[in-house]
């Protein structure tokens, strides 16, 4: 997800720790790598549930995360969700990683990068 040259708004970007569920618990059967575009669902207690579908994961050095495994990734989101994201997401929040209605893992917010 890249900025158009005429768009000066930085893309909202998060550093997250990811844990994928194993296939026998409803998780994925294949690893994820850069370019993966999940739906992220936030349940953060005092605030409303937030679902973000305009995001893409980037992992360093061509890394991937196997089903049942964990790793770190950068989540780049569309500028349209910038204000919503900053109003509702905080360091330490956990988001479900979903494919449709199926939860395949969890992402914990480590930091905001933009």
N, C-alpha and C positions, 0 to 999 in steps of 0.2 A: 504494500500500500504506500504509494509515494505521493508527495505533494506535487500538484501541478505547478509549473513555473510561475503562474500568475497568482498563486495562493500562498500568502505569507503567514497564514495561521499555522503554528506548529502542531503536529499531530500529537494527541495525548498518548503518552508512552509509559508503560509500567514495567518494572522488573518483578518477576514472579517466580516462586518456587512451585513446581508442578509435581503432583503425585497422580499417576494413572492407576485406575483399578485393574485388577487382573481379569482376564477373559472369563473365568469361571464365576465371577461376581458381577457380570454384566458389562465389564470394561471392553475396550477395543481388543481386536485380535492382531492388529498391526501397529508398529511404532508410529510416533508423530515426529515430524521434522519441520524445518523452516517452511513457511507457506501454509501451514495448517490453519484453518479458519473455523474455530469452534464458536459456539454460543456460550457466553459467560453469564452465569446467574448468581447474583449477590443476595445473600440473606444476612443482613447486618444488624439484627436486633431492633433498635429503636427507629430505624428508617425503613422506608418502603423497599420492597423487593425490587431489584433492578436487573433487567435482562439486556445484555449487549450482544448484538450480532454482527456489528461492523468492526471486526478485529482480525488481526493476523499475527501469528507467532513467528518469531525469529530466534534461532538458536545459534550459539557461537560455533565457528569452525565446522559447520556441516554436521553437528551433533544431532542425535535423535534420542527420544525417550521411549523405551520399550514398555509394552503393557505390564502393569504391576511395578514399574520402575518410577524413578523420580529424577528431576533435573531442574535447571534454571533456564528461563526464557524471557525474552522481551516481547511484550504485547503492544502492538501498534494499533491504534484505533482511529476511526474516521473523525475528522474535525467536528462533525455534527454532534458527537456525544461528549465533547470536551467539558462544557459546563455541567452537564448531568454527572459525568464521571467525578469531577472535582468537588461537587456538592455532596456526593454520596459515598465515595470510596476513600478509605484511609489505610495507612500503613498497618499491616497485620490482618486486614480483612481477608476472609476466605471466600472464594467464588467457586461454584460448581462449573466444571467443564462439561458441556452438553453437546450431543449430536442429536438434534431434534429434541424429543422429550427424554432421551436416555442420558443419564449421568455417567460419564466415563472417567471422571477424575476430579481433582481439586487443584485450584491455584491460590496461593497465599501471596498477597501483595507485600513485596520487600521494600520497594520505593517507587516514587514518581521520577521519571527521567527527563521530562521536558519542563 
